[in-house]
């Protein structure tokens, strides 16, 4: 690869067996890539959206995957709190293309799925003992929960597109990987919520954690 008059020239081997070609590209091509193809640029766009409204946003930190025990990097973590209530989002970003959108297959949510858990953390003291533990899980159900019975819930995902031959293609590997990272990051946030009473500077706090996958407009 070499640079010539502001352009980069490179030999490229075509995967389908075509002859190796020499081609050149310039700054305008790089700019187009950054605007439409770059995952990191999309991630920064979402980060800027998260930094408004008084929320605390963290970008690109490390955590240990609860399944593989390997170190991983999260995209964004968002936190907001009011009084003794805290909401945390484990956000992963995937810059899907219009030509390969995500299809989510849904069915009505069952009553047993209409629940969510709250982490209750309490400051240790002689006069403040919560069930003998400093932290516990509270499972809530009923009409007041976020995940309501009979509303549609996603059960299967696939990215759908067409090959050059016209054949329909479907794959969920990349989206599944990103969603798994969101779940792993959310698990880490739950684990770290044992001392969230310190965030609200009170004797106790109630924390909910949600994993979130963000994709561009018009790709769902």
C-alpha positions as CSV (number, residue, x, y, z in Angstrom):
1,X,0.0,0.0,0.0
2,X,1.3,3.5,-0.8
3,X,0.1,7.1,-0.8
4,X,0.0,9.1,-3.9
5,X,-1.3,12.7,-4.2
6,X,-3.7,12.3,-1.3
7,X,-4.9,8.9,-2.4
8,X,-4.0,5.4,-1.1
9,X,-3.3,2.7,-3.6
10,X,-3.5,-1.0,-2.7
11,X,-3.5,-4.5,-4.2
12,X,-6.7,-6.3,-3.2
13,X,-7.5,-10.0,-3.6
14,X,-11.2,-10.5,-4.4
15,X,-12.7,-13.4,-2.4
16,X,-14.8,-14.9,-5.1
17,X,-11.8,-15.8,-7.2
18,X,-11.6,-12.7,-9.5
19,X,-8.2,-11.5,-10.5
20,X,-6.3,-9.4,-8.0
21,X,-7.1,-5.7,-8.7
22,X,-5.2,-2.5,-8.1
23,X,-7.5,0.3,-6.9
24,X,-7.1,3.7,-5.2
25,X,-9.2,5.6,-2.7
26,X,-9.0,9.0,-1.2
27,X,-10.0,11.1,1.8
28,X,-13.6,11.3,0.5
29,X,-13.9,7.5,0.6
30,X,-12.6,7.5,4.2
31,X,-15.1,10.2,5.1
32,X,-17.9,8.2,3.6
33,X,-16.8,5.1,5.5
34,X,-16.8,7.1,8.8
35,X,-20.3,8.4,8.2
36,X,-22.0,5.2,7.1
37,X,-19.9,2.2,8.0
38,X,-17.9,2.9,11.1
39,X,-19.2,1.1,14.2
40,X,-17.2,3.4,16.5
41,X,-18.7,6.6,15.0
42,X,-22.2,5.2,15.6
43,X,-21.2,4.3,19.2
44,X,-20.0,7.9,19.8
45,X,-23.3,9.2,18.4
46,X,-25.2,7.1,20.9
47,X,-22.9,8.2,23.7
48,X,-23.6,11.9,22.9
49,X,-27.3,11.2,23.1
50,X,-26.8,9.5,26.5
51,X,-25.0,12.5,28.0
52,X,-28.0,14.8,28.0
53,X,-30.7,15.1,30.6
54,X,-28.4,14.8,33.7
55,X,-27.5,11.1,33.2
56,X,-24.1,9.7,34.0
57,X,-22.6,7.9,31.0
58,X,-19.4,5.8,30.9
59,X,-17.8,4.8,27.7
60,X,-15.5,1.8,26.9
61,X,-14.6,0.3,30.3
62,X,-13.6,-3.2,31.1
63,X,-15.4,-6.0,32.9
64,X,-15.1,-9.8,33.3
65,X,-17.5,-11.9,31.3
66,X,-19.5,-14.0,33.9
67,X,-19.5,-17.1,31.6
68,X,-16.1,-17.2,29.9
69,X,-14.3,-15.3,32.7
70,X,-12.5,-13.4,30.0
71,X,-11.9,-9.6,30.1
72,X,-14.3,-7.7,27.8
73,X,-15.0,-4.1,27.0
74,X,-18.5,-2.6,27.2
75,X,-19.7,0.2,24.8
76,X,-21.7,2.4,27.1
77,X,-23.1,2.3,30.6
78,X,-25.8,4.8,31.6
79,X,-27.0,5.6,35.1
80,X,-29.7,7.9,36.5
81,X,-31.1,8.2,40.0
82,X,-33.8,10.1,41.9
83,X,-34.1,9.9,45.7
84,X,-33.3,6.3,46.5
85,X,-34.1,4.8,43.1
86,X,-31.4,4.0,40.6
87,X,-31.7,2.9,36.9
88,X,-28.7,1.5,35.1
89,X,-28.5,0.5,31.4
90,X,-25.8,-1.7,29.9
91,X,-25.8,-0.5,26.3
92,X,-24.2,-2.2,23.3
93,X,-24.2,-0.6,19.8
94,X,-24.3,-2.3,16.4
95,X,-24.2,-0.3,13.3
96,X,-26.5,-2.4,11.1
97,X,-26.9,-1.5,7.4
98,X,-30.2,-0.8,5.6
99,X,-29.4,-3.7,3.2
100,X,-29.2,-6.2,6.1
101,X,-31.9,-5.2,8.7
102,X,-32.8,-7.0,11.9
103,X,-36.1,-8.9,12.1
104,X,-37.4,-9.7,15.5
105,X,-40.1,-12.4,15.8
106,X,-42.5,-11.7,18.7
107,X,-45.2,-13.4,20.7
108,X,-47.5,-12.2,23.5
109,X,-45.7,-12.1,26.9
110,X,-46.8,-14.8,29.4
111,X,-47.8,-13.8,33.0
112,X,-44.8,-15.6,34.4
113,X,-42.5,-13.4,32.2
114,X,-44.1,-10.2,33.4
115,X,-41.6,-9.6,36.3
116,X,-38.4,-7.9,36.9
117,X,-35.9,-7.9,39.8
118,X,-34.7,-5.0,42.0
119,X,-31.5,-4.9,43.9
120,X,-32.0,-3.6,47.4
121,X,-28.7,-2.5,49.0
122,X,-28.5,-1.3,52.6
123,X,-25.9,0.4,54.7
124,X,-24.8,-1.8,57.5
125,X,-25.5,-0.5,61.0
126,X,-26.7,-1.8,64.4
127,X,-30.2,-0.4,63.8
128,X,-30.5,-1.2,60.1
129,X,-30.6,-4.9,59.3
130,X,-32.5,-6.0,56.2
131,X,-33.3,-9.7,56.5
132,X,-29.8,-10.2,57.9
133,X,-28.1,-9.1,54.7
134,X,-26.7,-5.9,53.3
135,X,-28.0,-6.7,49.8
136,X,-31.0,-8.7,48.6
137,X,-33.1,-9.3,45.4
138,X,-36.7,-8.2,45.3
139,X,-38.8,-9.7,42.4
140,X,-41.8,-7.6,41.5
141,X,-44.8,-8.6,39.3
142,X,-48.2,-7.2,38.4
143,X,-49.6,-4.3,36.3
144,X,-47.0,-1.8,37.5
145,X,-43.9,-3.6,36.0
146,X,-42.1,-2.6,32.8
147,X,-42.7,-5.9,31.1
148,X,-46.4,-6.2,30.9
149,X,-48.4,-9.4,30.2
150,X,-49.8,-9.9,26.7
151,X,-47.5,-7.2,25.2
152,X,-45.3,-8.5,22.4
153,X,-41.9,-9.8,23.4
154,X,-39.1,-10.7,21.1
155,X,-38.2,-14.4,21.0
156,X,-36.1,-14.8,17.9
157,X,-33.8,-12.5,15.8
158,X,-32.3,-12.6,12.3
159,X,-30.6,-10.2,10.0
160,X,-32.2,-10.6,6.5
161,X,-30.8,-9.7,3.1
162,X,-30.1,-10.9,-0.4
163,X,-27.0,-12.4,-1.9
164,X,-25.7,-11.2,-5.3
165,X,-27.5,-14.2,-6.8
166,X,-30.8,-13.0,-5.4
167,X,-31.0,-15.7,-2.7
168,X,-32.4,-14.6,0.6
169,X,-29.8,-14.7,3.4
170,X,-30.5,-14.8,7.2
171,X,-28.0,-14.7,10.0
172,X,-28.1,-13.6,13.7
173,X,-24.4,-14.2,14.7
174,X,-23.3,-10.6,15.0
175,X,-26.5,-9.4,16.7
176,X,-26.5,-12.4,19.1
177,X,-22.8,-11.6,20.0
178,X,-23.7,-8.0,20.8
179,X,-26.7,-8.9,22.8
180,X,-24.6,-11.4,24.8
181,X,-22.2,-8.6,25.6
182,X,-25.1,-6.5,26.8
183,X,-26.2,-9.3,29.1
184,X,-22.7,-9.8,30.4
185,X,-22.3,-6.1,31.1
186,X,-25.7,-6.0,32.8
187,X,-24.7,-8.9,35.0
188,X,-21.6,-7.0,36.1
189,X,-23.7,-3.9,36.9
190,X,-26.0,-6.1,39.1
191,X,-23.0,-7.4,40.9
192,X,-21.6,-4.0,41.5
193,X,-25.0,-2.7,42.8
194,X,-24.4,-4.1,46.3
195,X,-23.2,-0.7,47.6
196,X,-25.5,1.6,45.6
197,X,-26.7,3.2,48.8
198,X,-23.4,5.2,48.6
199,X,-24.5,6.7,45.2
200,X,-27.7,8.2,46.7
201,X,-26.0,8.9,50.1
202,X,-28.7,7.2,52.1
203,X,-29.2,4.2,54.2
204,X,-30.6,2.1,51.3
205,X,-31.1,2.2,47.6
206,X,-33.2,0.3,45.0
207,X,-31.5,-0.5,41.7
208,X,-32.8,-1.9,38.4
209,X,-30.5,-2.9,35.5
210,X,-31.5,-3.4,31.9
211,X,-29.4,-4.6,29.0
212,X,-29.9,-2.6,25.8
213,X,-28.9,-3.2,22.2
214,X,-29.0,0.0,20.0
215,X,-29.2,-0.2,16.2
216,X,-29.6,2.6,13.6
217,X,-33.0,4.0,12.5
218,X,-34.8,2.0,9.8
219,X,-32.8,-1.2,10.4
220,X,-35.4,-2.9,12.6
